[in-house]
């Protein structure tokens, strides 16, 4: 038996003799998630059996048109009836995953979080006064905050379980999970915003906001804000940062949900910045004084009322994406299942976005405890952005956010030179019948 599996046992007399004693080996035992109580289980089944109401953006915004105490109380009643349905269906989807996937600690943690939030909202007493609504809104804000790491947590779980599900199964499940997340947060954050607006409307006067919808959202201002954040992140991570040049129509505004645009822009700029700096270092070295090529953002307003799409192009000179990776840059399976070392010639950040992702999921629940994905939620971004290269969900999630209200997001690459990302975002005042 080898030294690693034996140890010296001293004899009672006459020196010591090597005695082979097997060491205990520790094994990780997968356990199924603890089942909910019979009462909660029955309640989950009851809610999951009823599909979510067909909610449109116009009906959600209508709670703030006009904003009155009565409209806010109608909004809270809607929140308490609708969000539990959506949480119940998502919990049911997690429960029906293959057993080996459901026993993954990250997946079971997400399931437990959904169950707990469902139980809180499904059993919450009716809210009939503004005072009760103020208390509920505070608790709802905490609940929304508690789910900030759901996506990176689930990502880690699917990364570990990728061999048990096909890429199509993973993609379909995550698409549904992220769409559910978007809808739940829209409903919750719309009510939180309306409740806060009712308390402050006497002081702020006329505003372009109807809850979380800004009827005069400025893409140029959003690009500048996101550019500052990503520049600081890139400088701290890679030791340099490109400039952002905004051209096209600077003064264009349109009706949109700012937190959605903020997420999309930040993720695309993160990729562009990292690709640009790493390609620059590859060509000229890290000590070169040669100026770094800028990242150019071009804004084009909707051409006509009949075509209510604002277009944004983000262009970088970061070397582009290798042809072997182009077909996979929007694939969850590609970005979550990879464990291989990064090849500097393998397509840049679009091919290796999983780097640093495991640091985003830790045992703690607050920033500074390993949850890098949650460290800047105070900026209003719906999914954290604490590393220049995350779990690789940036591109597919950005596309889902863009498509949520009927838009699109596409990437085109000139291998060896750079990449262009084209976004078409539909003004939400033209999509009142868009289902949430």
MOFENLIN-V182720 format. One record per residue. N is the residue number from 0. SS is DSSP state (H for helix, E for strand, C for the rest). PHI is phi in whole degrees, 0 to 359 (999 if undefined). Layout:
n:N ss:SS phi:PHI
n:N ss:SS phi:PHI
This chain:
n:0 ss:C phi:999
n:1 ss:C phi:286
n:2 ss:H phi:298
n:3 ss:H phi:288
n:4 ss:H phi:240
n:5 ss:C phi:219
n:6 ss:E phi:212
n:7 ss:E phi:281
n:8 ss:E phi:247
n:9 ss:E phi:295
n:10 ss:C phi:281
n:11 ss:C phi:294
n:12 ss:C phi:206
n:13 ss:C phi:80
n:14 ss:C phi:89
n:15 ss:E phi:232
n:16 ss:E phi:231
n:17 ss:E phi:288
n:18 ss:E phi:244
n:19 ss:C phi:284
n:20 ss:C phi:239
n:21 ss:C phi:301
n:22 ss:C phi:277
n:23 ss:C phi:285
n:24 ss:C phi:257
n:25 ss:C phi:267
n:26 ss:C phi:235
n:27 ss:C phi:272
n:28 ss:C phi:256
n:29 ss:C phi:286
n:30 ss:C phi:234
n:31 ss:C phi:293
n:32 ss:C phi:303
n:33 ss:C phi:300
n:34 ss:C phi:290
n:35 ss:C phi:291
n:36 ss:C phi:298
n:37 ss:H phi:301
n:38 ss:H phi:294
n:39 ss:H phi:291
n:40 ss:H phi:300
n:41 ss:H phi:294
n:42 ss:H phi:293
n:43 ss:H phi:299
n:44 ss:H phi:298
n:45 ss:H phi:296
n:46 ss:H phi:289
n:47 ss:H phi:294
n:48 ss:C phi:288
n:49 ss:C phi:257
n:50 ss:C phi:297
n:51 ss:C phi:302
n:52 ss:C phi:296
n:53 ss:C phi:282
n:54 ss:C phi:267
n:55 ss:E phi:252
n:56 ss:H phi:298
n:57 ss:H phi:297
n:58 ss:H phi:290
n:59 ss:H phi:291
n:60 ss:H phi:291
n:61 ss:H phi:300
n:62 ss:H phi:298
n:63 ss:H phi:252
n:64 ss:C phi:231
n:65 ss:C phi:277
n:66 ss:C phi:272
n:67 ss:C phi:224
n:68 ss:H phi:304
n:69 ss:H phi:294
n:70 ss:H phi:291
n:71 ss:H phi:293
n:72 ss:H phi:291
n:73 ss:H phi:293
n:74 ss:H phi:296
n:75 ss:H phi:293
n:76 ss:H phi:296
n:77 ss:H phi:295
n:78 ss:H phi:302
n:79 ss:H phi:290
n:80 ss:H phi:265
n:81 ss:H phi:266
n:82 ss:H phi:298
n:83 ss:H phi:303
n:84 ss:H phi:298
n:85 ss:H phi:288
n:86 ss:H phi:293
n:87 ss:H phi:296
n:88 ss:H phi:292
n:89 ss:H phi:289
n:90 ss:H phi:298
n:91 ss:H phi:297
n:92 ss:H phi:297
n:93 ss:H phi:292
n:94 ss:H phi:293
n:95 ss:C phi:266
n:96 ss:C phi:294
n:97 ss:C phi:309
n:98 ss:H phi:306
n:99 ss:H phi:296
n:100 ss:H phi:284
n:101 ss:H phi:296
n:102 ss:C phi:275
n:103 ss:C phi:300
n:104 ss:H phi:299
n:105 ss:H phi:286
n:106 ss:H phi:292
n:107 ss:H phi:293
n:108 ss:H phi:296
n:109 ss:H phi:295
n:110 ss:H phi:300
n:111 ss:H phi:297
n:112 ss:H phi:296
n:113 ss:H phi:296
n:114 ss:H phi:298
n:115 ss:H phi:296
n:116 ss:H phi:293
n:117 ss:H phi:300
n:118 ss:H phi:300
n:119 ss:H phi:298
n:120 ss:H phi:283
n:121 ss:H phi:292
n:122 ss:C phi:257
n:123 ss:C phi:287
n:124 ss:C phi:293
n:125 ss:C phi:301
n:126 ss:C phi:256
n:127 ss:C phi:238
n:128 ss:C phi:228
n:129 ss:H phi:294
n:130 ss:H phi:295
n:131 ss:H phi:295
n:132 ss:H phi:294
n:133 ss:H phi:299
n:134 ss:H phi:294
n:135 ss:H phi:296
n:136 ss:H phi:298
n:137 ss:H phi:298
n:138 ss:H phi:291
n:139 ss:H phi:294
n:140 ss:H phi:298
n:141 ss:H phi:295
n:142 ss:H phi:296
n:143 ss:H phi:300
n:144 ss:H phi:296
n:145 ss:H phi:294
n:146 ss:C phi:261
n:147 ss:C phi:295
n:148 ss:C phi:257
n:149 ss:H phi:303
n:150 ss:H phi:293
n:151 ss:H phi:296
n:152 ss:H phi:294
n:153 ss:H phi:297
n:154 ss:H phi:300
n:155 ss:H phi:297
n:156 ss:H phi:297
n:157 ss:H phi:289
n:158 ss:H phi:298
n:159 ss:H phi:282
n:160 ss:C phi:249
n:161 ss:H phi:300
n:162 ss:H phi:284
n:163 ss:H phi:263
n:164 ss:C phi:224
n:165 ss:C phi:285
n:166 ss:H phi:305
n:167 ss:H phi:294
n:168 ss:H phi:296
n:169 ss:H phi:298
n:170 ss:H phi:298
n:171 ss:H phi:297
n:172 ss:H phi:295
n:173 ss:H phi:290
n:174 ss:H phi:303
n:175 ss:H phi:296
n:176 ss:H phi:295
n:177 ss:H phi:286
n:178 ss:H phi:298
n:179 ss:H phi:299
n:180 ss:H phi:299
n:181 ss:H phi:299
n:182 ss:H phi:294
n:183 ss:H phi:297
n:184 ss:H phi:291
n:185 ss:H phi:301
n:186 ss:H phi:295
n:187 ss:H phi:294
n:188 ss:H phi:287
n:189 ss:H phi:295
n:190 ss:H phi:293
n:191 ss:H phi:299
n:192 ss:H phi:296
n:193 ss:H phi:294
n:194 ss:H phi:296
n:195 ss:H phi:292
n:196 ss:H phi:295
n:197 ss:H phi:297
n:198 ss:H phi:286
n:199 ss:H phi:248
n:200 ss:H phi:297
n:201 ss:H phi:291
n:202 ss:H phi:262
n:203 ss:H phi:262
n:204 ss:C phi:70
n:205 ss:C phi:289
n:206 ss:C phi:220
n:207 ss:C phi:271
n:208 ss:E phi:267
n:209 ss:E phi:243
n:210 ss:C phi:71
n:211 ss:C phi:273
n:212 ss:E phi:266
n:213 ss:E phi:257
n:214 ss:E phi:287
n:215 ss:E phi:227
n:216 ss:E phi:291
n:217 ss:E phi:259
n:218 ss:H phi:300
n:219 ss:H phi:297
n:220 ss:H phi:295
n:221 ss:H phi:293
n:222 ss:H phi:297
n:223 ss:H phi:297
n:224 ss:H phi:297
n:225 ss:H phi:293
n:226 ss:H phi:297
n:227 ss:H phi:297
n:228 ss:H phi:297
n:229 ss:H phi:293
n:230 ss:H phi:299
n:231 ss:H phi:296
n:232 ss:H phi:295
n:233 ss:H phi:292
n:234 ss:H phi:299
n:235 ss:H phi:290
n:236 ss:H phi:271
n:237 ss:H phi:246
n:238 ss:C phi:81
n:239 ss:C phi:188
n:240 ss:C phi:205
n:241 ss:C phi:278
n:242 ss:C phi:279
n:243 ss:E phi:251
n:244 ss:E phi:250
n:245 ss:E phi:255
n:246 ss:E phi:231
n:247 ss:E phi:90
n:248 ss:C phi:263
n:249 ss:C phi:296
n:250 ss:C phi:274
n:251 ss:C phi:294
n:252 ss:E phi:231
n:253 ss:E phi:205
n:254 ss:E phi:276
n:255 ss:E phi:201
n:256 ss:E phi:266
n:257 ss:H phi:303
n:258 ss:H phi:294
n:259 ss:H phi:292
n:260 ss:H phi:296
n:261 ss:H phi:298
n:262 ss:H phi:297
n:263 ss:H phi:300
n:264 ss:H phi:298
n:265 ss:H phi:296
n:266 ss:H phi:294
n:267 ss:H phi:292
n:268 ss:H phi:294
n:269 ss:H phi:302
n:270 ss:H phi:297
n:271 ss:H phi:295
n:272 ss:H phi:295
n:273 ss:H phi:295
n:274 ss:H phi:299
n:275 ss:H phi:296
n:276 ss:H phi:293
n:277 ss:H phi:293
n:278 ss:H phi:292
n:279 ss:H phi:298
n:280 ss:H phi:296
n:281 ss:H phi:294
n:282 ss:H phi:281
n:283 ss:H phi:238
n:284 ss:C phi:88
n:285 ss:C phi:284
n:286 ss:C phi:263
n:287 ss:C phi:291
n:288 ss:C phi:268
n:289 ss:C phi:296
n:290 ss:C phi:297
n:291 ss:C phi:277
n:292 ss:C phi:298
n:293 ss:C phi:283
n:294 ss:E phi:260
n:295 ss:E phi:254
n:296 ss:E phi:245
n:297 ss:E phi:250
n:298 ss:E phi:248
n:299 ss:E phi:236
n:300 ss:C phi:287
n:301 ss:C phi:303
n:302 ss:C phi:292
n:303 ss:E phi:197
n:304 ss:C phi:301
n:305 ss:C phi:281
n:306 ss:E phi:232
n:307 ss:C phi:279
n:308 ss:E phi:248
n:309 ss:E phi:271
n:310 ss:E phi:247
n:311 ss:E phi:227
n:312 ss:E phi:243
n:313 ss:E phi:244
n:314 ss:E phi:245
n:315 ss:E phi:233
n:316 ss:C phi:245
n:317 ss:C phi:259
n:318 ss:C phi:94
n:319 ss:C phi:75
n:320 ss:C phi:244
n:321 ss:C phi:295
n:322 ss:H phi:304
n:323 ss:H phi:292
n:324 ss:H phi:257
n:325 ss:H phi:303
n:326 ss:C phi:289
n:327 ss:C phi:243
n:328 ss:C phi:292
n:329 ss:C phi:257
n:330 ss:C phi:264
n:331 ss:H phi:297
n:332 ss:H phi:299
n:333 ss:H phi:296
n:334 ss:H phi:274
n:335 ss:H phi:265
n:336 ss:H phi:266
n:337 ss:C phi:285
n:338 ss:C phi:232
n:339 ss:C phi:289
n:340 ss:C phi:294
n:341 ss:C phi:280
n:342 ss:C phi:259
n:343 ss:C phi:300
n:344 ss:C phi:259
n:345 ss:C phi:266
n:346 ss:C phi:113
n:347 ss:H phi:70
n:348 ss:H phi:297
n:349 ss:H phi:291
n:350 ss:H phi:259
n:351 ss:C phi:218
n:352 ss:C phi:286
n:353 ss:C phi:286
n:354 ss:C phi:299
n:355 ss:C phi:81
n:356 ss:H phi:294
n:357 ss:H phi:295
n:358 ss:H phi:290
n:359 ss:H phi:280
n:360 ss:C phi:239
n:361 ss:C phi:231
n:362 ss:C phi:283
n:363 ss:C phi:278
n:364 ss:C phi:240
n:365 ss:C phi:231
n:366 ss:C phi:299
n:367 ss:C phi:93
n:368 ss:C phi:247
n:369 ss:C phi:99
n:370 ss:C phi:268
n:371 ss:H phi:299
n:372 ss:H phi:293
n:373 ss:H phi:255
n:374 ss:C phi:285
n:375 ss:C phi:237
n:376 ss:H phi:296
n:377 ss:H phi:298
n:378 ss:H phi:281
n:379 ss:C phi:93
n:380 ss:C phi:286
n:381 ss:C phi:283
n:382 ss:C phi:227
n:383 ss:C phi:299
n:384 ss:C phi:221
n:385 ss:C phi:283
n:386 ss:C phi:233
n:387 ss:C phi:291
n:388 ss:C phi:228
n:389 ss:C phi:256
n:390 ss:C phi:281
n:391 ss:C phi:90
n:392 ss:C phi:271
n:393 ss:H phi:302
n:394 ss:H phi:292
n:395 ss:H phi:297
n:396 ss:H phi:289
n:397 ss:H phi:299
n:398 ss:H phi:296
n:399 ss:H phi:297
n:400 ss:H phi:298
n:401 ss:H phi:295
n:402 ss:H phi:280
n:403 ss:H phi:301
n:404 ss:C phi:253
n:405 ss:C phi:93
n:406 ss:C phi:267
n:407 ss:E phi:206
n:408 ss:E phi:212
n:409 ss:E phi:224
n:410 ss:E phi:239
n:411 ss:E phi:237
n:412 ss:E phi:238
n:413 ss:E phi:249
n:414 ss:C phi:305
n:415 ss:C phi:94
n:416 ss:C phi:239
n:417 ss:E phi:180
n:418 ss:E phi:226
n:419 ss:E phi:241
n:420 ss:E phi:250
n:421 ss:E phi:251
n:422 ss:E phi:241
n:423 ss:E phi:242
n:424 ss:E phi:245
n:425 ss:E phi:276
n:426 ss:C phi:302
n:427 ss:H phi:287
n:428 ss:H phi:285
n:429 ss:H phi:255
n:430 ss:C phi:234
n:431 ss:C phi:301
n:432 ss:C phi:265
n:433 ss:C phi:291
n:434 ss:E phi:283
n:435 ss:C phi:250
